[in-house]
């Protein structure tokens, strides 16, 4: 907003001289029924942070912040509610005002952006039907600052799923090769708006007073202070490796910046720039590399948001690369199955490490990411066999750092439904507690029971039920759709070849067929987009007016099987 007003000032417009109010507008059809995504703790955290932000705007820039809600949300206290956009613009948008529409990535926000932009661009005679706004209103569309890259369309390849990078390493390589990561804009200069202090009070910015306990203090000022504290020691930053942190430590062993990143109180671009600056001054090879490094964690966030953008609403409802959900409903008819979700919310799984993590989640709203992995694995493929959707909903309701795309991608990952396929690797909740909470201090902190000798009380049928789930997943993989199977790489098959040769032989054949199916789908897509492409004949000269065939994605050609003869491999190579 400050940059756009500076451009108006340079162009000779005078609208910025009258800026005394900034209105934050949220548009919805009311279907979700909630203003903030996530549970009540996260909503209170955001409202408290927005109140601090509004106070800073008023003290340092003389600006009043008003929260405007359009379309039926259960909005925050003191927010201004409007039935539609016309009512908002007619009553609150003065002549010469400025409307700024920010590009976003999540499906719900994309719909909001489209509706707002469609109305804002409808001006006077240009609008053939329906209401319009005044010609003097300035409408600007800006790139969203919630991600490192402003737009994911460059990776989507016309939203063709077969061409998009659907694994972390290819995504990071593309991210680095295209140089699209944006630099932070910096903090707001004191005279950015040249506003005059108003006697009004910020609307929708009253600090809430519920009895919520936050693991970190809300607001932008607290976020910046914590970031500076965590990055104070460059050596700690360079040596940071997420897998080596302590998941059941009494004091969190990570940065605790995720609540700020998920709510926007901390700029991911600012944090990324600070990490790059620290790594720049380090000797070669001294810094941990992604994905284990702090910078690698930001790329995981970016990758999850890219997947959410690519698949849209189908990311949570069943996208083409997801394992069929029927594998998780095979035991729905069993007695007591419906009560299992309630037991999870009450932290009564019988595994102390899992129960302690669930209690921490309920009371604090934050859990170390490795402990989240244990919870997700145990709930799904490790023991209970519940659908990943149950766990995703539980985390949505309780997490302070809830993020729609990250939450879904991680639950699909840990249930071996997407992105991760070695379901023979299972977190053992018994060994996990013995390794990371040897004295039982973490379990006692969250009031999880131990016997009189101090050892953990555990179920004794873990190995049997875990093996049963592995057998069910093998059957599910052998009956999976081609869109899921084609993503299985050679390393996955090599691991299964050692683990279960008979299963691997069947799976390898299905993967080969799935890749051929994807090859046909890709060619059909290219034909629709590019039309018939003329091929170069062997006798054509360099100056011949012909077009070359477009290079195909690596996913179009299946790798040769390790079980083929040398002659078959040579034939495969020639055909390729």
PyMOL commands that set and color helices and strands:
alter all, ss='L'
color gray80, all
select helices_A, chain A and resi 2-10+15-18+40-61+85-92+107-120+124-126+153-156+168-178+220-230+234-239+242-244+258-263+268-280+294-311+314-317+325-329+340-345+352-364+369-382+388-398+404-414+429-436+441-445+462-478+482-485+490-499+501-530+554-556+566-575
alter helices_A, ss='H'
color red, helices_A
select strands_A, chain A and resi 21-27+64-70+80-82+98-102+138-142
alter strands_A, ss='S'
color yellow, strands_A
deselect
rebuild
show_as cartoon
